[in-house]
Amino acid sequence: MGRGVILLFIDFTDSETRPQELAEELERLDFIRKVKLITPKYESFIVDDVSFPLMGESERAILMESALKDSS
């Protein structure tokens, strides 16, 4: 069976659960190989610095707003 990657952005602001606790729970699941936590670089600002380069199947991918794509 193939492997996949799931990227989640979860707001823990008012949660009693800490991100590390959730990561540990997920790692206990047999079908999860690895959990990486991305911590904020600045207050209230997070950047995905572990998913580079972004890939779509075996091709490099780029995300753009639809307004940029449709402008001619």
Contacts in CASP RR format, 6 or more apart in sequence:
PFRMAT RR
TARGET T0000
AUTHOR 0000-0000-0000
METHOD contacts of the structure
MODEL  1
MGRGVILLFIDFTDSETRPQELAEELERLDFIRKVKLITPKYESFIVDDV
SFPLMGESERAILMESALKDSS
3 33 0 8 1.000
5 51 0 8 1.000
7 48 0 8 1.000
7 51 0 8 1.000
9 46 0 8 1.000
10 19 0 8 1.000
10 22 0 8 1.000
12 18 0 8 1.000
12 19 0 8 1.000
19 37 0 8 1.000
20 37 0 8 1.000
23 35 0 8 1.000
23 37 0 8 1.000
26 32 0 8 1.000
26 35 0 8 1.000
27 34 0 8 1.000
27 35 0 8 1.000
36 50 0 8 1.000
38 46 0 8 1.000
38 47 0 8 1.000
38 48 0 8 1.000
38 49 0 8 1.000
38 50 0 8 1.000
39 46 0 8 1.000
40 46 0 8 1.000
41 47 0 8 1.000
53 60 0 8 1.000
54 60 0 8 1.000
54 61 0 8 1.000
54 62 0 8 1.000
54 63 0 8 1.000
55 61 0 8 1.000
END
